[in-house]
Amino acid sequence: MHGARLRGLPLVAPRRMMGGLCLALCLVAGWCHADLLDFSRNLLAWAEQRWGAGAPSRMLTWQRMVRDAQALVTANRIDAPQLLTRSNDFFNQIPYMTDLRHWGVDDYWATPVESLGSLGADCEDYAVAKYLTLKELGIPVERLRITYVRALRLNEAHMVLAYYPTPGADPLILDNLNPVIRPASQRTDLEPVYSFNDDDLWLPGGLTRKGGSSQVRLWKELQAKLLREQQM
């Protein structure tokens, strides 16, 4: 599972996406701060002790990016494509690293704090971080699906984030292999396997399993890690 190898972690100036999608502001008008980015001193100190002095700075840069975008949402000065681009660009800066090299295991789903703190991620970590960030920015989870695919050119498993402007729409794909957000119909290099969000799991052909995401073991483990971070 591959990713971009990029620079440090400044705030990224958003690129404008083509297309006429707009975010209905009523969907985000009820937004309120969640715990995801309310970093405690204990969490920042733990990250610094584990990964060095740069870890808290990278976490706070993420926090600042999200808070700035939230202010633009409140002022009706940003739309859904711009939010997608900000999240996609920001996390694609993290250098790619395999789980085996990074964590010493074959498959590990890192929280955004772990990815930013350690300055390494693989495809699951990019997709998870973008998903959680867009949730924090007010994008409804029913529009988002973390999606397992087969990367046909690489002949290996891969993960992306799909955004559905409407339930039956051609979703937009946020990916680390291809940093340009494109409709799924244009990503003929990807073959979907299954997808999920907080509530459901979808199999090929659109078959939905209610509550299926709770059966994804690594997703459950990730949720537990997020809770531990918030409780530090």
Number of C-alpha atoms within 10 A of each C-alpha: 19 20 23 20 14 11 10 11 18 12 14 15 10 16 13 10 15 9 7 6 13 12 18 12 16 9 11 18 12 9 16 11 11 10 14 16 18 12 18 14 11 13 18 21 15 17 22 17 12 13 15 13 14 14 24 23 16 21 21 17 17 23 17 14 17 20 16 11 19 22 13 14 21 14 10 13 11 17 15 21 22 19 22 24 21 23 25 28 22 21 25 27 23 25 20 23 20 19 21 11 10 16 14 10 10 10 13 20 22 26 21 24 24 21 24 28 23 21 21 23 31 27 26 24 24 31 29 24 23 27 26 17 25 22 17 21 23 21 22 14 17 16 16 24 26 23 23 21 18 18 20 13 9 12 11 11 17 26 29 25 27 25 27 18 18 11 10 7 12 16 20 21 26 29 25 29 16 13 15 15 20 18 16 19 12 11 14 10 14 21 16 18 16 19 24 26 22 16 14 17 23 19 14 11 9 10 10 15 13 11 13 17 19 17 11 11 9 15 19 13 14 16 14 12 16 18 13 11 20 17 12 13
